[in-house]
Amino acid sequence: MTSHSYDVIVAGVGAMGSAACWHLARRGLKVLGLERFDLGHTMGSSHGLNRIIRLAYFEGSHYVPIVRRAHELWRTTGDEAGMKLLHVTGSIDLAPEGAGPVESSLQSCLDHGLVHERLDGAEIARRFPAFQLPEGHVGLWQPDGGFVASEKAIYAHVGLAQSRGADIRTGEPMLDWTPTAQGGVVVRTARGTYSAGRLVITSGGWIADAVPALASKVSTVRQAIGWFTTRRPELFREGAFPVFILSVEEGAFYGFPLYEHPGFKLGGPHFGREPMDPRDDDRTPSPRQVALIRECLRRYIPDAAGDPLTLKGCVYTVSPDEDFIIDAVPGVPQAVFASCCSGHGFKFASAIGEILADLSTSGRSAFDLTPFSLDRLAD
């Protein structure tokens, strides 16, 4: 068994953890990142080539300042890493008029001065003829939306962190940790014991193992994504087609322009999740989930309703109110965590990494984190 000392240990080097490693290392801190799987693995929530970034945020206007910062960081981090991480395609929320999603996205735009347009069904059909929407659907168009190359983003953050001296160890999960009397932590893995002044826990579906206070507050579910053969790929090219959220009677679905895969990517339905234990190695989406995705394509995006080329499942870690949890471990201020992003967190990862670095070094953030406190979920 080996023993080493660090300024900060980051447990979980996925979307949030890789960003935290970079933001901590760039400040000159000695950082250890521990990842239970390989880098860029498919057992969590970040694989599948890309994730949507939306500035018009129907989940709540309080998210907008953080996602604006994330938008900026994705661009600058990509430049520094020599990778294109942020693809600005425009984003559109599509839902029946008066159902809520479009109106909530509009409110976010009004609250924060975001450029936007409200589109009726005829204008949606004119701009994006791939959609065949039901009567009464409207859209909220926001030109600054797009997607982040999610797998590349993790590689970029880890590479940049390593260039500043971070020690990244894969296949080495944190088994347990304890606070010390001196105000630090000791972390144990199968390979060694490590000490640090601070601990950042970003272990996704395994978060409750490290933060027992979350055990009754979070659940893990399986979500489905697929890539499908298109009849008219020109309709779905980047530059001709946006990222979107589509609310229909089958559920809420999300999709992308074509990117690095010959198929059209669609995920969902957002609330068609199925409970799972993240320790179960099977990530195969269920026949029910795949059938709902294919029905959505058949009815509303028929030119992308071909045979599936790739089907994948991923793990969502869900809080009771669907909001994030970013806080210190109760009674242990030197240990902070971020998780339970409820299927809408990746876009924020660059900024949440910065927030975790701020909390680890100064105990404060430039953002109001009150909506994301653990206390709000008190029994």
C-alpha positions in Angstrom: 0.0 0.0 0.0 1.2 3.4 -0.9 0.6 6.7 0.8 0.8 10.2 -0.8 -0.3 13.7 0.1 -2.2 16.2 -2.1 -3.8 19.5 -1.8 -7.1 18.2 -3.2 -8.4 14.8 -4.2 -11.2 14.5 -6.7 -13.2 11.3 -6.6 -14.8 10.7 -9.9 -13.2 12.0 -13.1 -16.3 12.3 -15.4 -17.9 15.6 -16.6 -17.8 17.5 -13.3 -14.7 15.8 -11.8 -12.5 16.3 -14.9 -13.4 20.0 -14.9 -12.7 20.3 -11.2 -9.3 18.7 -11.7 -8.5 21.3 -14.4 -9.6 24.3 -12.4 -7.8 23.2 -9.3 -4.6 22.3 -11.1 -4.5 25.6 -13.1 -4.4 27.4 -9.7 -1.2 25.6 -8.8 -2.7 23.0 -6.5 -1.4 19.4 -6.2 -4.4 17.4 -7.4 -5.2 13.7 -7.5 -8.1 12.5 -9.6 -9.5 9.0 -8.9 -11.7 7.3 -11.5 -13.3 3.9 -11.0 -13.4 3.0 -14.7 -11.4 4.0 -17.8 -11.3 7.6 -18.9 -14.3 8.3 -21.2 -16.1 5.1 -20.1 -19.7 4.3 -21.0 -20.9 3.3 -17.5 -22.0 6.8 -16.4 -23.8 9.8 -17.9 -21.3 11.5 -20.3 -20.8 9.2 -23.2 -22.6 9.3 -26.6 -20.5 12.0 -28.4 -22.4 15.1 -27.4 -24.8 16.9 -25.0 -27.1 19.9 -25.5 -26.3 23.3 -24.1 -29.3 25.6 -23.8 -29.2 29.2 -22.5 -33.0 29.5 -22.6 -33.6 27.3 -19.6 -37.1 26.1 -18.9 -36.0 24.3 -15.7 -35.5 27.6 -14.0 -34.2 31.1 -14.6 -31.7 30.6 -11.7 -29.7 28.3 -13.9 -29.0 30.9 -16.6 -26.0 32.7 -15.0 -24.2 29.4 -14.5 -24.9 28.1 -18.0 -23.7 31.4 -19.5 -20.4 31.0 -17.7 -20.3 27.3 -18.8 -20.9 28.5 -22.4 -17.9 30.8 -22.2 -15.7 28.2 -20.5 -16.4 25.5 -23.1 -15.2 27.9 -25.8 -12.0 29.0 -24.0 -11.2 25.5 -22.7 -11.5 24.1 -26.1 -9.2 26.8 -27.5 -6.7 26.0 -24.8 -6.9 22.3 -25.5 -6.9 22.6 -29.2 -10.3 20.9 -29.5 -13.6 22.2 -30.7 -15.9 21.5 -27.7 -18.7 24.0 -28.2 -20.8 23.8 -31.4 -23.3 26.7 -31.7 -26.2 25.4 -33.8 -29.1 27.3 -32.2 -31.6 25.5 -29.9 -35.4 25.2 -30.1 -37.9 24.1 -27.4 -41.0 22.7 -29.0 -44.2 22.1 -27.1 -48.0 22.6 -27.2 -48.8 26.3 -26.7 -49.6 26.9 -23.0 -48.1 23.5 -21.9 -45.3 25.3 -20.0 -41.8 24.5 -21.5 -41.9 27.2 -24.2 -43.3 29.7 -21.8 -40.7 28.9 -19.1 -37.9 29.1 -21.7 -39.2 32.5 -22.8 -39.2 33.7 -19.2 -35.6 32.8 -18.8 -34.8 34.8 -21.9 -36.7 37.8 -20.6 -35.2 37.6 -17.2 -31.6 37.5 -18.5 -31.8 39.4 -21.8 -31.2 36.4 -24.1 -31.7 36.8 -27.8 -34.7 34.7 -28.8 -37.7 34.3 -31.1 -41.0 32.7 -30.5 -42.1 30.7 -33.5 -45.5 29.4 -34.6 -46.0 26.1 -36.3 -45.8 27.5 -39.8 -42.4 29.2 -39.2 -41.0 26.1 -37.5 -42.0 24.1 -40.6 -40.4 26.7 -42.9 -37.1 26.8 -41.1 -36.8 23.2 -40.1 -38.9 21.0 -42.6 -37.7 17.8 -40.9 -40.2 18.4 -38.1 -43.9 17.3 -38.6 -45.4 18.7 -35.5 -49.0 18.4 -34.2 -51.4 21.3 -34.6 -50.8 23.9 -31.8 -47.1 23.3 -31.2 -45.0 26.4 -30.9 -41.3 26.9 -30.5 -38.8 29.1 -28.6 -35.7 29.7 -30.7 -32.4 30.7 -29.0 -29.5 31.2 -31.5 -26.8 30.8 -28.9 -27.7 27.2 -28.0 -25.9 24.2 -29.4 -24.0 21.2 -28.1 -20.8 20.2 -26.3 -18.6 17.4 -27.5 -19.0 15.5 -24.3 -16.4 12.8 -24.6 -13.8 15.3 -26.0 -14.6 17.7 -23.2 -13.5 15.1 -20.5 -10.3 14.4 -22.5 -9.6 18.1 -22.8 -10.1 18.8 -19.1 -8.0 15.8 -18.1 -5.2 16.7 -20.5 -5.1 20.3 -19.4 -5.1 19.2 -15.7 -2.2 16.8 -16.4 -0.3 19.5 -18.2 -0.4 21.4 -14.8 0.8 18.4 -12.8 -2.5 16.7 -11.8 -2.2 13.0 -11.1 -5.1 11.1 -12.8 -5.6 7.5 -11.8 -8.1 5.3 -13.6 -9.5 1.9 -12.5 -9.0 3.1 -8.9 -12.3 4.0 -7.2 -12.4 5.6 -3.8 -13.4 2.9 -1.3 -13.9 5.2 1.7 -12.7 8.4 3.2 -12.5 10.0 6.6 -12.0 13.5 7.9 -8.9 14.2 10.0 -8.6 16.2 13.2 -6.4 18.6 11.4 -9.2 19.6 9.0 -8.1 17.4 6.0 -9.2 14.0 4.7 -7.7 10.5 4.2 -8.9 8.6 1.2 -8.5 4.8 0.8 -8.5 2.9 -2.4 -7.5 -0.7 -3.2 -4.0 0.6 -4.2 -3.2 3.0 -1.5 -4.1 5.6 1.1 -4.0 9.3 0.2 -4.2 12.4 2.4 -5.3 15.9 1.3 -6.5 19.2 2.7 -9.7 19.0 0.6 -11.9 16.4 -1.1 -14.2 16.9 -4.1 -16.8 14.1 -4.7 -18.2 13.9 -8.2 -18.9 10.2 -8.5 -22.3 10.4 -10.2 -24.5 7.3 -9.7 -22.2 6.2 -6.9 -22.4 9.4 -5.0 -24.4 8.0 -2.1 -21.6 5.6 -1.3 -19.3 8.5 -0.5 -22.0 10.9 0.9 -24.4 8.8 3.0 -26.6 11.9 3.6 -27.7 11.5 0.0 -28.8 7.8 0.3 -32.4 8.7 0.9 -32.4 11.7 -1.4 -31.3 10.4 -4.8 -32.1 7.6 -7.2 -30.4 6.2 -10.3 -32.3 5.4 -13.5 -31.5 4.2 -17.0 -32.1 6.5 -19.9 -32.0 5.6 -23.6 -30.3 7.3 -26.6 -30.1 6.0 -30.2 -28.7 6.9 -33.6 -31.0 6.2 -36.6 -30.7 6.0 -40.3 -32.0 9.1 -42.1 -33.7 9.2 -45.5 -32.7 12.8 -46.2 -29.4 13.6 -44.2 -29.2 17.0 -45.7 -32.1 18.1 -43.5 -30.1 17.2 -40.4 -26.7 18.6 -41.2 -25.0 20.9 -38.7 -25.9 24.4 -39.9 -29.3 23.3 -41.2 -30.7 21.7 -38.1 -30.7 22.8 -34.4 -30.5 21.0 -31.1 -34.0 20.6 -29.7 -36.3 19.5 -26.9 -39.6 18.2 -28.2 -42.6 17.7 -25.8 -45.3 15.4 -27.3 -47.8 13.0 -25.9 -45.2 10.2 -25.9 -43.0 12.3 -23.6 -40.1 14.8 -23.8 -37.3 13.9 -26.3 -34.1 15.7 -27.3 -32.0 15.6 -30.4 -29.1 16.9 -32.4 -27.8 17.7 -35.9 -25.6 15.0 -37.4 -22.2 14.9 -35.7 -19.4 12.3 -36.1 -22.0 9.5 -36.6 -24.0 8.7 -39.7 -27.2 8.4 -37.7 -29.5 11.0 -36.3 -29.3 11.1 -32.5 -32.5 11.1 -30.3 -32.8 10.6 -26.6 -35.7 10.2 -24.2 -38.4 10.2 -23.2 -37.0 12.2 -20.3 -39.5 10.9 -17.8 -39.5 7.4 -19.3 -36.7 6.5 -17.0 -36.3 3.0 -15.5 -34.8 2.5 -12.0 -31.5 0.7 -12.0 -28.5 0.0 -9.8 -25.4 1.6 -11.2 -23.5 -1.5 -10.1 -25.4 -3.5 -12.7 -23.1 -3.6 -15.7 -26.0 -3.8 -18.2 -26.6 -0.4 -19.8 -28.8 -1.7 -22.6 -31.9 0.4 -23.1 -35.1 -1.4 -22.7 -37.4 -2.4 -25.6 -40.0 0.0 -24.2 -37.7 2.9 -24.2 -36.5 2.1 -27.8 -40.1 1.7 -29.0 -41.0 5.2 -27.6 -38.0 6.8 -29.3 -38.9 5.1 -32.6 -42.5 6.2 -32.3 -41.4 9.8 -31.8 -39.3 9.6 -34.9 -42.1 8.0 -36.9 -44.7 10.6 -36.0 -42.7 13.8 -35.7 -39.3 13.4 -37.5 -40.1 10.8 -40.2 -37.1 11.4 -42.3 -35.0 10.2 -39.4 -37.1 7.2 -38.6 -34.9 4.6 -40.2 -33.3 1.5 -38.6 -31.3 2.0 -35.5 -27.5 2.1 -36.1 -26.5 2.4 -32.4 -28.5 2.1 -29.2 -27.1 3.0 -25.8 -28.2 3.5 -22.2 -26.8 5.9 -19.6 -27.3 6.5 -15.9 -29.1 9.5 -14.6 -28.7 10.4 -10.9 -31.9 12.1 -9.9 -32.9 14.3 -7.0 -36.5 14.5 -5.8 -37.1 18.0 -7.3 -34.9 17.4 -10.4 -32.5 20.3 -9.3 -28.8 19.8 -8.8 -27.2 19.3 -5.4 -23.9 21.2 -4.8 -22.8 21.5 -1.2 -20.4 20.5 1.5 -20.8 17.1 3.2 -22.8 17.8 6.4 -20.4 18.5 9.2 -17.3 18.2 7.0 -16.7 21.6 5.3 -13.4 20.4 3.7 -15.4 17.9 1.5 -17.7 19.2 -1.2 -19.7 17.4 -3.8 -21.8 17.9 -6.9 -24.2 15.4 -8.3 -27.8 14.5 -8.9 -27.9 16.5 -12.1 -31.1 14.7 -13.1 -30.3 14.3 -16.7 -29.6 18.0 -17.5 -26.2 18.6 -16.0 -23.5 18.0 -18.5 -23.8 21.5 -20.2 -22.9 23.0 -16.8 -19.8 20.9 -16.1 -17.2 23.4 -17.1 -18.7 26.0 -14.7 -19.4 23.5 -12.0 -15.8 22.4 -12.0 -14.9 26.1 -11.4 -17.5 26.3 -8.7 -16.1 23.2 -6.9 -12.6 24.7 -7.2 -13.8 27.9 -5.6 -15.6 26.1 -2.8 -12.5 24.0 -2.2 -10.1 26.9 -2.0 -12.2 29.8 -0.5 -15.4 28.2 0.7 -17.4 30.6 -1.5 -18.8 30.8 -5.1 -19.6 33.8 -7.3 -22.9 32.2 -7.9 -26.0 31.8 -5.7 -25.9 28.1 -4.8 -28.9 28.3 -2.4 -31.2 26.5 -4.9 -28.8 23.6 -5.0 -28.2 23.2 -1.2 -28.7 19.8 0.4 -30.8 21.5 3.2 -33.7 22.1 0.8 -34.3 18.4 0.8 -34.4 18.0 4.6 -36.9 15.4 5.7 
